[in-house]
């Protein structure tokens, strides 16, 4: 008997691999949607990144499972798109893809009708496909279906999850309808998460559900956490009543007095400061924002990088006060020490530039310009700093 060559073995293996693997379309996203419409199928999209380990394991272990491949090839138009290349960048923004792998099920309009994250074993991945295989949604606009009252309870719950970030106002309306229609007095963990996410005020319809179903909710949520959430909503009511939108100011004394007992004084003060920062920023009251920020972030070690950098950026952009700029530079320096990237180095360069620290400004502007090339960012402001004499 003749020996089978290694090359022949590789060819046979590759053929077997290709026969039992999800077949992904090699065309534009628009063409993929058009094909899905024509074939009356949904799109399954694997949103991945080339460096992602779990993505590679999905490709190797799961997409090549015969049962998985047969089902997905039969029922979906499959797309596998690198979210960091070509049109994948725009799709990542459109669909809010922030972790990999992200699995999206889309209708012919490009609307998300199903979503899952992370590595999934073959059996569960097959079940995921079966769960999301609904050809009736191919040419359906889910938002229109909701507004027309055509979604049942399961459809409402799915709609809420899918639209939570896409259109939170519409998702909140859907949550209110879901809990109004709910007949079962027991609550699942998923339902409690939805209820808490879309209960934003003691005046909300969902707040009535929250209060009326305390016993069922505290079977999942510790009573201490239930009370804290309830007190937070009460505090937000007090803060709202202490806010004057005409003068764009907040009556601190009123909040601290009426909020006494809801939280310890230091927590109450911090919560009020966070609200004030968001309010003053949204209502363009920079002097009040600046004063609040300097007090709130006076101990930067207590805060995370994103908070510090956001405050440093705002002050660097709008303030001309040396003391404020120096404090903001201190915050940005702390962030740069733990995370060098375009945002942190460019903000620090801007602050040093406004403080007249030319050498330091140019050093970090140069770093930011290099990061800009790597991150495909606009470095015009950094080049301007570098060219100053």
C-alpha positions in Angstrom: 0.0 0.0 0.0 1.3 3.4 -0.9 1.8 6.0 1.8 -0.5 8.9 1.7 1.5 12.1 1.3 1.3 14.9 4.0 0.1 17.3 1.3 -2.8 15.0 0.4 -3.8 14.7 4.1 -3.8 18.5 4.4 -6.0 18.9 1.3 -8.4 16.3 2.6 -8.5 18.0 6.0 -9.1 21.4 4.4 -12.0 20.0 2.3 -13.5 18.4 5.4 -13.2 21.6 7.3 -14.8 23.6 4.5 -17.7 21.2 4.3 -18.5 21.5 8.0 -18.2 25.1 8.7 -20.4 28.2 8.7 -20.2 29.7 5.2 -19.7 33.5 5.6 -20.5 35.9 2.8 -17.6 37.7 1.2 -19.4 40.9 0.1 -20.4 44.3 1.4 -22.7 44.7 4.3 -25.4 46.3 2.0 -25.2 43.2 -0.3 -25.6 40.9 2.7 -28.7 42.7 3.8 -30.1 42.6 0.3 -29.5 38.9 0.0 -31.2 38.3 3.4 -34.2 40.2 2.1 -34.3 38.2 -1.1 -34.0 34.9 0.6 -36.3 35.9 3.4 -33.7 35.1 6.1 -32.1 36.9 9.0 -28.4 37.8 9.0 -26.1 36.3 11.5 -23.1 38.5 12.0 -19.9 37.6 13.9 -18.5 40.9 14.9 -14.8 40.1 15.7 -11.3 41.5 16.0 -8.2 39.8 14.5 -6.4 39.8 17.9 -9.3 38.4 19.8 -8.5 34.9 21.3 -12.1 33.8 22.0 -13.0 34.9 18.4 -10.3 32.5 17.1 -11.6 29.7 19.3 -15.2 30.2 18.0 -13.8 29.9 14.4 -11.9 26.8 15.2 -14.2 24.9 17.6 -17.7 26.1 17.1 -18.2 27.4 13.6 -16.8 24.0 12.4 -19.3 21.9 14.4 -21.4 20.0 11.8 -24.7 20.6 13.6 -24.0 24.3 14.1 -22.7 24.8 10.5 -25.7 22.9 9.0 -28.3 25.0 10.9 -26.7 28.4 10.4 -26.0 27.8 6.7 -29.6 26.7 6.1 -31.4 29.4 8.1 -29.2 32.5 8.0 -27.2 34.7 5.7 -23.9 34.6 7.6 -21.4 37.5 7.8 -18.1 37.6 9.6 -16.7 41.2 9.8 -13.6 42.6 11.4 -14.8 45.5 13.5 -11.5 47.3 13.2 -11.1 47.3 9.5 -12.9 48.8 6.5 -16.7 49.2 6.9 -16.4 47.2 10.2 -15.4 50.4 11.9 -18.7 52.1 11.0 -20.7 49.0 11.9 -19.0 48.8 15.3 -20.2 52.4 16.0 -23.7 51.7 14.6 -24.3 48.6 16.6 -22.3 49.6 19.8 -19.9 46.8 19.5 -17.4 47.2 22.4 -16.3 43.6 23.2 -15.4 40.6 21.1 -16.8 38.4 19.9 -20.3 40.0 19.6 -22.9 38.0 17.8 -25.7 39.9 16.1 -28.9 38.7 14.4 -30.2 41.4 12.1 -33.3 41.7 9.9 -33.3 42.9 6.3 -33.5 46.5 7.5 -30.3 46.1 9.5 -32.1 46.2 12.8 -30.9 44.1 15.7 -33.3 41.3 16.6 -30.9 39.3 18.7 -27.5 39.8 20.4 -25.1 37.8 22.5 -21.5 38.3 23.7 -18.4 36.1 24.3 -17.3 32.6 23.7 -20.2 30.1 23.5 -20.0 26.3 23.4 -21.4 24.5 20.3 -24.6 23.3 22.0 -25.5 26.7 23.4 -24.5 28.4 20.1 -26.9 26.1 18.2 -29.6 26.9 20.7 -28.8 30.6 20.3 -29.4 30.3 16.5 -32.6 28.3 17.0 -33.9 31.0 19.5 -33.2 33.8 17.0 -34.4 32.1 13.9 -37.5 34.1 13.1 -37.8 34.7 9.3 -41.0 36.7 9.9 -38.8 39.6 11.2 -36.8 39.8 8.0 -38.6 42.9 6.6 -40.0 44.1 10.0 -39.2 47.3 11.8 -39.3 46.3 15.5 -39.9 49.9 16.6 -43.0 50.1 14.4 -44.1 46.7 15.7 -43.9 48.0 19.2 -45.7 51.2 18.5 -48.5 49.3 16.8 -48.9 47.1 19.8 -48.0 43.9 18.0 -45.3 42.6 20.4 -46.3 40.0 23.0 -44.6 39.8 26.4 -41.6 37.8 25.2 -41.3 40.2 22.2 -41.5 43.2 24.5 -38.7 41.8 26.8 -36.5 41.2 23.8 -37.3 44.7 22.4 -36.3 46.3 25.7 -32.9 44.6 25.8 -32.2 45.4 22.2 -33.3 49.1 22.4 -31.9 49.8 25.9 -28.9 51.6 24.4 -30.2 52.3 20.9 -33.3 54.2 22.0 -33.6 54.3 25.8 -36.7 56.4 25.8 -38.6 53.9 23.6 -37.2 51.0 25.6 -38.5 52.7 28.8 -42.0 52.9 27.3 -41.8 49.3 26.4 -40.7 48.4 29.9 -43.7 50.2 31.3 -46.1 48.3 29.0 -44.4 45.0 29.9 -44.8 45.4 33.6 -48.3 46.8 33.3 -49.3 43.7 31.3 -47.4 41.3 33.6 -49.8 38.9 35.3 -47.3 36.6 37.0 -46.4 37.9 40.5 -43.0 36.3 40.6 -40.0 38.1 39.1 -37.0 36.6 37.3 -33.5 38.1 37.7 -33.8 39.4 34.1 -37.1 41.2 34.8 -35.6 42.8 38.0 -32.7 44.1 36.0 -35.0 45.6 33.4 -37.2 47.1 36.1 -34.3 48.8 37.9 -32.7 50.0 34.7 -35.9 51.8 33.7 -37.1 53.1 37.0 -35.6 56.5 37.1 -38.0 58.5 39.3 -40.5 58.0 42.1 -43.0 59.5 39.6 -42.4 56.7 37.1 -45.1 54.0 36.5 -42.3 51.4 37.0 -41.8 52.8 40.5 -45.3 51.7 41.5 -44.3 48.2 40.3 -41.1 48.4 42.3 -42.9 49.3 45.5 -45.8 46.9 45.1 -43.6 43.9 44.5 -41.0 44.4 47.2 -41.3 40.8 48.5 -40.8 39.2 45.1 -37.9 41.6 44.2 -36.0 41.0 47.4 -36.0 37.3 46.7 -33.2 38.1 44.2 -32.1 41.6 45.4 -30.8 41.9 49.0 -33.2 44.1 51.0 -30.2 46.5 51.8 -29.8 47.1 48.0 -33.5 47.5 47.6 -33.6 50.2 50.2 -30.5 51.9 48.8 -32.1 52.1 45.3 -35.3 53.3 46.8 -33.5 56.0 48.8 -31.6 57.0 45.7 -34.8 57.6 43.8 -36.2 59.7 46.7 -32.9 61.7 46.7 -33.2 62.4 43.0 -36.7 63.7 43.6 -35.4 66.1 46.2 -32.6 67.2 44.0 -35.0 67.8 41.1 -37.2 70.0 43.3 -34.1 71.9 44.4 -33.0 72.6 40.8 -33.9 75.9 39.2 -33.7 75.6 35.5 -34.2 79.4 35.0 -31.0 80.3 36.9 -29.4 76.9 36.2 -28.5 76.5 39.9 -29.1 74.0 42.6 -30.1 74.7 46.2 -27.4 72.6 48.1 -28.8 73.4 51.5 -32.3 72.1 50.6 -30.9 68.8 49.3 -28.6 68.2 52.3 -31.4 69.0 54.7 -34.2 67.0 53.1 -31.9 64.2 52.1 -30.7 63.7 55.6 -31.2 60.1 56.7 -31.4 58.6 53.2 -27.6 58.2 53.0 -24.6 59.0 55.3 -23.6 62.6 55.0 -20.4 61.9 53.0 -22.3 59.8 50.5 -25.0 62.3 50.2 -22.5 65.1 49.5 -20.7 63.0 46.8 -24.0 62.0 45.1 -25.1 65.7 45.1 -21.7 66.7 43.6 -22.0 64.1 40.8 -25.5 65.4 39.9 -24.3 69.0 40.0 -21.4 68.2 37.6 -23.7 66.5 35.1 -26.3 69.3 35.4 -23.9 72.2 35.1 -22.1 70.6 32.2 -25.4 69.9 30.4 -26.7 73.5 31.0 -23.4 75.3 30.1 -22.9 76.8 33.6 -19.1 76.4 33.5 -18.3 78.6 36.5 -20.5 76.4 38.7 -19.1 73.3 37.1 -15.5 74.5 37.7 -16.1 75.2 41.4 -17.9 71.9 41.9 -15.2 69.9 40.1 -12.3 71.4 42.0 -14.0 70.4 45.3 -15.2 67.0 44.1 -11.9 65.8 42.7 -9.6 67.4 45.3 -8.4 63.8 46.2 -7.9 62.3 42.7 -6.8 59.0 44.1 -10.4 58.3 44.9 -11.6 58.4 41.3 -11.2 56.4 38.2 -9.3 57.5 35.1 -12.3 58.2 32.9 -13.9 60.6 35.5 -10.6 62.5 36.0 -9.9 62.8 32.3 -13.4 64.1 31.5 -13.1 66.8 34.1 -9.5 67.7 33.1 -10.6 68.0 29.5 -13.5 70.3 30.3 -11.4 72.6 32.4 -8.6 72.5 29.9 -11.0 73.6 27.2 -12.9 76.3 29.1 -10.9 77.6 32.0 -8.2 80.3 32.0 -7.6 80.2 35.8 -4.1 79.0 36.6 -5.1 77.3 39.8 -7.8 75.4 38.0 -5.6 74.4 35.1 -2.9 73.3 37.5 -5.3 71.1 39.4 -6.7 69.6 36.1 -3.1 68.9 35.0 -2.6 67.0 38.2 -5.6 64.8 37.4 -4.4 64.2 33.8 -0.9 63.4 35.1 -2.3 60.7 37.3 -4.2 59.2 34.3 -1.1 59.3 32.0 0.9 57.4 34.6 -1.5 54.5 34.4 -2.7 54.8 30.8 -0.8 56.5 27.9 -3.0 57.0 24.9 -4.1 59.8 22.6 -6.8 61.1 25.0 -4.7 61.3 28.1 -1.5 62.7 26.5 -3.4 65.2 24.3 -5.4 66.6 27.3 -2.2 66.9 29.4 -0.4 68.6 26.5 -3.3 71.1 26.2 -3.2 71.9 29.9 0.6 72.3 29.9 0.3 74.6 26.9 -2.3 76.8 28.6 -0.1 76.9 31.7 2.8 78.1 29.6 4.9 75.0 30.2 6.2 74.8 26.7 8.7 71.9 27.0 6.3 69.7 28.8 3.5 70.6 26.4 5.6 69.7 23.4 6.8 66.5 24.9 3.2 65.2 25.4 1.9 66.8 22.2 4.6 64.7 20.4 3.4 61.5 22.2 -0.2 62.4 21.4 0.6 62.9 17.7 2.2 59.4 17.5 -0.9 57.9 19.2 -3.1 59.8 16.8 -1.4 57.9 13.9 -1.9 54.6 15.6 -5.5 55.3 16.6 -6.5 57.1 13.4 -7.2 60.4 15.2 -6.9 64.0 14.2 -3.6 65.4 15.5 -4.0 69.0 14.2 -4.1 70.6 17.7 -1.1 68.7 18.8 0.8 69.7 15.7 -0.1 73.3 16.4 1.4 73.0 19.9 4.6 71.3 18.5 5.1 74.2 16.0 4.9 76.9 18.6 8.1 78.9 19.1 
